[in-house]
Amino acid sequence: MKYLSHLKELRNRILYIFFFLLISFCFFFYNASLIGELLSEPLFKVLESSEKRRMIFTGLPEVFVSNLKISLFASFLITMPFLIIQIVLFVSPAMYKKEKRFFFPIFFLIPLLFLLGVIFAYFLLIPLIWDFFISFENFFKSGINVELESRYSEYMKLIMFLLLASGISFEFPILLIICVKLKIVSISMLRKNRKYFFIAILVFSAIFTPPDIISQLGIAIPLIIFYEFSLVFINFFLKK
């Protein structure tokens, strides 16, 4: 009977998350134009002429499908803290006090670091990337104009990908802390093999960013900083 009650509670938690996600999606889809303006703002700030501040679409359902995607993306961001709360409420009765002292801060750091990664990408990383790409306008000196005609669906797909990649990369310290706590790796191993982890970080940045050095370094440098910070954090707190 106790086993069935746990399954019932798990079902209820999943339903809470699903309805919260559904309501958030409906709200953001109704206000999809505002989300589109917010995501387009980094590009429009970089463009010099107000006449260039426009986007095109080449298929009839393109804008509609893109609005569905950005609404789902926004609802995912807003649902993440609620998801963490539901997980904490479900697992907390089965945890010891010592486990709660360790895992509860981790649970609440996950959405916080993800949000910091999204903010970092939106305000710092993406404007630099857009400025780099737009600098190739009028690249030819033979009189041929090379001008940007940004496609709505491609732009939204790219900026959501960059925001998601930055948010995930900011979870790197959490991953290291959990791996050390579960004894998958040790802090001495992390220190000894630091150069291999740095190479892995550069490979990750090259795969999950556009093929330009600015976006790759924009992801790699914070990850390297987080790596060193995580070593200090693990050495001080976990040993304590």
KOLKE-985576 format. One record per residue (C-alpha): residue number from 1; x negated, y negated, z negated. Coordinates in nm, 3 decimals, decimal comma, padded with zeros to 5 digits. Layout:
% residues N
+-----+---------+---------+---------+
! num !      px !      py !      pz !
+-----+---------+---------+---------+
! NUM !       X !       Y !       Z !
...
+-----+---------+---------+---------+
//
This chain:
% residues 240
+-----+---------+---------+---------+
! num !      px !      py !      pz !
+-----+---------+---------+---------+
!   1 !  00,000 !  00,000 !  00,000 !
!   2 ! -00,285 ! -00,235 ! -00,080 !
!   3 ! -00,441 ! -00,163 !  00,259 !
!   4 ! -00,114 ! -00,255 !  00,432 !
!   5 ! -00,090 ! -00,578 !  00,235 !
!   6 ! -00,438 ! -00,678 !  00,356 !
!   7 ! -00,336 ! -00,607 !  00,716 !
!   8 ! -00,023 ! -00,814 !  00,666 !
!   9 ! -00,223 ! -01,104 !  00,530 !
!  10 ! -00,469 ! -01,077 !  00,818 !
!  11 ! -00,179 ! -01,084 !  01,062 !
!  12 ! -00,038 ! -01,393 !  00,895 !
!  13 ! -00,374 ! -01,571 !  00,908 !
!  14 ! -00,408 ! -01,493 !  01,280 !
!  15 ! -00,056 ! -01,620 !  01,342 !
!  16 ! -00,136 ! -01,944 !  01,154 !
!  17 ! -00,443 ! -01,996 !  01,370 !
!  18 ! -00,254 ! -01,915 !  01,689 !
!  19 !  00,031 ! -02,159 !  01,615 !
!  20 ! -00,212 ! -02,431 !  01,511 !
!  21 ! -00,402 ! -02,380 !  01,837 !
!  22 ! -00,078 ! -02,382 !  02,037 !
!  23 !  00,050 ! -02,702 !  01,876 !
!  24 ! -00,289 ! -02,869 !  01,926 !
!  25 ! -00,295 ! -02,760 !  02,290 !
!  26 !  00,052 ! -02,901 !  02,355 !
!  27 ! -00,043 ! -03,230 !  02,190 !
!  28 ! -00,366 ! -03,266 !  02,387 !
!  29 ! -00,206 ! -03,160 !  02,715 !
!  30 !  00,062 ! -03,427 !  02,665 !
!  31 ! -00,223 ! -03,677 !  02,612 !
!  32 ! -00,455 ! -03,523 !  02,872 !
!  33 ! -00,511 ! -03,861 !  03,040 !
!  34 ! -00,656 ! -04,000 !  02,715 !
!  35 ! -00,890 ! -03,701 !  02,681 !
!  36 ! -00,992 ! -03,742 !  03,045 !
!  37 ! -01,070 ! -04,110 !  02,987 !
!  38 ! -01,273 ! -04,024 !  02,678 !
!  39 ! -01,479 ! -03,765 !  02,866 !
!  40 ! -01,522 ! -03,998 !  03,166 !
!  41 ! -01,646 ! -04,288 !  02,955 !
!  42 ! -02,016 ! -04,182 !  02,949 !
!  43 ! -02,021 ! -04,180 !  03,330 !
!  44 ! -01,835 ! -04,508 !  03,373 !
!  45 ! -02,068 ! -04,685 !  03,130 !
!  46 ! -02,367 ! -04,588 !  03,342 !
!  47 ! -02,211 ! -04,699 !  03,673 !
!  48 ! -02,303 ! -05,056 !  03,761 !
!  49 ! -02,011 ! -05,149 !  03,985 !
!  50 ! -01,650 ! -05,129 !  03,870 !
!  51 ! -01,554 ! -05,018 !  04,222 !
!  52 ! -01,745 ! -04,692 !  04,169 !
!  53 ! -01,554 ! -04,612 !  03,851 !
!  54 ! -01,326 ! -04,359 !  04,010 !
!  55 ! -01,312 ! -03,985 !  04,075 !
!  56 ! -01,175 ! -03,777 !  04,359 !
!  57 ! -01,002 ! -03,441 !  04,382 !
!  58 ! -00,986 ! -03,221 !  04,691 !
!  59 ! -00,716 ! -02,971 !  04,594 !
!  60 ! -00,356 ! -03,034 !  04,495 !
!  61 ! -00,367 ! -02,836 !  04,164 !
!  62 ! -00,720 ! -02,951 !  04,077 !
!  63 ! -00,631 ! -03,227 !  03,829 !
!  64 ! -00,357 ! -03,017 !  03,668 !
!  65 ! -00,589 ! -02,718 !  03,614 !
!  66 ! -00,867 ! -02,945 !  03,487 !
!  67 ! -00,627 ! -03,106 !  03,239 !
!  68 ! -00,535 ! -02,759 !  03,114 !
!  69 ! -00,903 ! -02,684 !  03,057 !
!  70 ! -00,985 ! -03,007 !  02,877 !
!  71 ! -00,671 ! -02,969 !  02,661 !
!  72 ! -00,780 ! -02,617 !  02,564 !
!  73 ! -01,132 ! -02,744 !  02,494 !
!  74 ! -01,005 ! -03,024 !  02,269 !
!  75 ! -00,765 ! -02,792 !  02,087 !
!  76 ! -01,052 ! -02,547 !  02,029 !
!  77 ! -01,259 ! -02,822 !  01,866 !
!  78 ! -00,977 ! -02,933 !  01,639 !
!  79 ! -00,882 ! -02,574 !  01,549 !
!  80 ! -01,232 ! -02,468 !  01,441 !
!  81 ! -01,215 ! -02,620 !  01,088 !
!  82 ! -00,869 ! -02,469 !  01,038 !
!  83 ! -01,005 ! -02,133 !  01,156 !
!  84 ! -01,289 ! -02,151 !  00,902 !
!  85 ! -01,044 ! -02,233 !  00,624 !
!  86 ! -00,830 ! -01,931 !  00,710 !
!  87 ! -01,136 ! -01,704 !  00,713 !
!  88 ! -01,244 ! -01,835 !  00,372 !
!  89 ! -00,898 ! -01,785 !  00,225 !
!  90 ! -00,885 ! -01,430 !  00,358 !
!  91 ! -01,229 ! -01,305 !  00,248 !
!  92 ! -01,272 ! -01,500 ! -00,078 !
!  93 ! -01,076 ! -01,253 ! -00,301 !
!  94 ! -01,314 ! -00,973 ! -00,201 !
!  95 ! -01,636 ! -01,167 ! -00,266 !
!  96 ! -01,848 ! -01,186 ! -00,579 !
!  97 ! -01,935 ! -01,524 ! -00,728 !
!  98 ! -02,293 ! -01,493 ! -00,610 !
!  99 ! -02,177 ! -01,425 ! -00,254 !
! 100 ! -01,935 ! -01,716 ! -00,268 !
! 101 ! -02,211 ! -01,954 ! -00,375 !
! 102 ! -02,408 ! -01,859 ! -00,066 !
! 103 ! -02,145 ! -01,810 !  00,204 !
! 104 ! -01,894 ! -02,085 !  00,125 !
! 105 ! -02,137 ! -02,369 !  00,210 !
! 106 ! -02,228 ! -02,177 !  00,526 !
! 107 ! -01,862 ! -02,154 !  00,627 !
! 108 ! -01,813 ! -02,526 !  00,598 !
! 109 ! -02,145 ! -02,613 !  00,762 !
! 110 ! -02,050 ! -02,426 !  01,081 !
! 111 ! -01,783 ! -02,674 !  01,205 !
! 112 ! -01,979 ! -02,969 !  01,069 !
! 113 ! -02,295 ! -02,880 !  01,263 !
! 114 ! -02,093 ! -02,800 !  01,575 !
! 115 ! -01,926 ! -03,141 !  01,555 !
! 116 ! -02,264 ! -03,309 !  01,507 !
! 117 ! -02,389 ! -03,130 !  01,818 !
! 118 ! -02,091 ! -03,255 !  02,021 !
! 119 ! -02,141 ! -03,612 !  01,894 !
! 120 ! -02,515 ! -03,594 !  01,969 !
! 121 ! -02,447 ! -03,481 !  02,326 !
! 122 ! -02,168 ! -03,735 !  02,388 !
! 123 ! -02,345 ! -04,046 !  02,261 !
! 124 ! -02,715 ! -03,968 !  02,324 !
! 125 ! -02,785 ! -03,675 !  02,554 !
! 126 ! -02,517 ! -03,707 !  02,824 !
! 127 ! -02,573 ! -04,082 !  02,895 !
! 128 ! -02,942 ! -04,006 !  02,955 !
! 129 ! -02,856 ! -03,717 !  03,188 !
! 130 ! -02,602 ! -03,922 !  03,385 !
! 131 ! -02,846 ! -04,213 !  03,415 !
! 132 ! -03,112 ! -03,975 !  03,549 !
! 133 ! -02,880 ! -03,825 !  03,811 !
! 134 ! -02,736 ! -04,159 !  03,923 !
! 135 ! -03,089 ! -04,297 !  03,972 !
! 136 ! -03,101 ! -04,089 !  04,292 !
! 137 ! -02,839 ! -04,308 !  04,459 !
! 138 ! -02,978 ! -04,489 !  04,764 !
! 139 ! -03,278 ! -04,256 !  04,749 !
! 140 ! -03,348 ! -04,283 !  05,122 !
! 141 ! -03,512 ! -04,600 !  05,251 !
! 142 ! -03,408 ! -04,554 !  05,615 !
! 143 ! -03,077 ! -04,733 !  05,567 !
! 144 ! -02,874 ! -04,423 !  05,480 !
! 145 ! -02,663 ! -04,474 !  05,171 !
! 146 ! -02,649 ! -04,189 !  04,920 !
! 147 ! -02,366 ! -04,271 !  04,680 !
! 148 ! -02,188 ! -04,080 !  04,408 !
! 149 ! -01,836 ! -03,952 !  04,474 !
! 150 ! -01,772 ! -03,760 !  04,155 !
! 151 ! -01,518 ! -03,479 !  04,177 !
! 152 ! -01,282 ! -03,466 !  03,879 !
! 153 ! -01,289 ! -03,090 !  03,817 !
! 154 ! -01,667 ! -03,056 !  03,859 !
! 155 ! -01,735 ! -03,349 !  03,628 !
! 156 ! -01,502 ! -03,221 !  03,354 !
! 157 ! -01,649 ! -02,874 !  03,382 !
! 158 ! -02,005 ! -03,008 !  03,351 !
! 159 ! -01,945 ! -03,240 !  03,056 !
! 160 ! -01,748 ! -02,977 !  02,862 !
! 161 ! -02,029 ! -02,728 !  02,926 !
! 162 ! -02,289 ! -02,973 !  02,793 !
! 163 ! -02,081 ! -03,056 !  02,485 !
! 164 ! -02,026 ! -02,687 !  02,414 !
! 165 ! -02,394 ! -02,598 !  02,467 !
! 166 ! -02,504 ! -02,877 !  02,233 !
! 167 ! -02,250 ! -02,776 !  01,969 !
! 168 ! -02,361 ! -02,412 !  01,982 !
! 169 ! -02,730 ! -02,508 !  01,968 !
! 170 ! -02,670 ! -02,701 !  01,646 !
! 171 ! -02,557 ! -02,375 !  01,485 !
! 172 ! -02,914 ! -02,243 !  01,514 !
! 173 ! -03,010 ! -02,311 !  01,148 !
! 174 ! -02,703 ! -02,117 !  01,028 !
! 175 ! -02,805 ! -01,820 !  01,240 !
! 176 ! -03,158 ! -01,820 !  01,097 !
! 177 ! -03,038 ! -01,852 !  00,738 !
! 178 ! -02,792 ! -01,563 !  00,773 !
! 179 ! -03,053 ! -01,343 !  00,944 !
! 180 ! -03,299 ! -01,401 !  00,661 !
! 181 ! -03,032 ! -01,346 !  00,396 !
! 182 ! -02,931 ! -01,015 !  00,557 !
! 183 ! -03,301 ! -00,921 !  00,585 !
! 184 ! -03,287 ! -00,888 !  00,964 !
! 185 ! -03,593 ! -01,113 !  00,976 !
! 186 ! -03,823 ! -01,252 !  00,709 !
! 187 ! -03,954 ! -01,602 !  00,661 !
! 188 ! -04,312 ! -01,480 !  00,711 !
! 189 ! -04,208 ! -01,330 !  01,045 !
! 190 ! -04,047 ! -01,658 !  01,149 !
! 191 ! -04,366 ! -01,847 !  01,065 !
! 192 ! -04,599 ! -01,597 !  01,230 !
! 193 ! -04,396 ! -01,574 !  01,552 !
! 194 ! -04,313 ! -01,944 !  01,575 !
! 195 ! -04,453 ! -01,978 !  01,930 !
! 196 ! -04,234 ! -01,696 !  02,061 !
! 197 ! -03,925 ! -01,856 !  01,914 !
! 198 ! -04,022 ! -02,186 !  02,076 !
! 199 ! -04,049 ! -02,009 !  02,413 !
! 200 ! -03,706 ! -01,853 !  02,354 !
! 201 ! -03,567 ! -02,198 !  02,274 !
! 202 ! -03,704 ! -02,338 !  02,600 !
! 203 ! -03,553 ! -02,046 !  02,794 !
! 204 ! -03,217 ! -02,101 !  02,622 !
! 205 ! -03,229 ! -02,471 !  02,710 !
! 206 ! -03,315 ! -02,395 !  03,072 !
! 207 ! -03,026 ! -02,150 !  03,106 !
! 208 ! -02,752 ! -02,349 !  02,932 !
! 209 ! -02,824 ! -02,695 !  03,074 !
! 210 ! -02,837 ! -02,850 !  03,422 !
! 211 ! -03,168 ! -02,807 !  03,608 !
! 212 ! -03,330 ! -03,129 !  03,492 !
! 213 ! -03,600 ! -03,186 !  03,235 !
! 214 ! -03,404 ! -03,448 !  03,036 !
! 215 ! -03,111 ! -03,223 !  02,944 !
! 216 ! -03,343 ! -02,929 !  02,877 !
! 217 ! -03,560 ! -03,129 !  02,640 !
! 218 ! -03,248 ! -03,288 !  02,490 !
! 219 ! -03,138 ! -02,942 !  02,372 !
! 220 ! -03,483 ! -02,791 !  02,307 !
! 221 ! -03,623 ! -03,069 !  02,084 !
! 222 ! -03,336 ! -03,062 !  01,829 !
! 223 ! -03,356 ! -02,681 !  01,821 !
! 224 ! -03,728 ! -02,693 !  01,744 !
! 225 ! -03,664 ! -02,951 !  01,470 !
! 226 ! -03,386 ! -02,733 !  01,329 !
! 227 ! -03,619 ! -02,433 !  01,336 !
! 228 ! -03,877 ! -02,609 !  01,120 !
! 229 ! -03,608 ! -02,750 !  00,892 !
! 230 ! -03,456 ! -02,404 !  00,850 !
! 231 ! -03,790 ! -02,262 !  00,736 !
! 232 ! -03,814 ! -02,526 !  00,464 !
! 233 ! -03,450 ! -02,472 !  00,363 !
! 234 ! -03,485 ! -02,092 !  00,350 !
! 235 ! -03,809 ! -02,106 !  00,157 !
! 236 ! -03,665 ! -02,335 ! -00,109 !
! 237 ! -03,304 ! -02,227 ! -00,154 !
! 238 ! -03,298 ! -01,857 ! -00,075 !
! 239 ! -03,595 ! -01,781 ! -00,298 !
! 240 ! -03,433 ! -01,984 ! -00,572 !
+-----+---------+---------+---------+
//
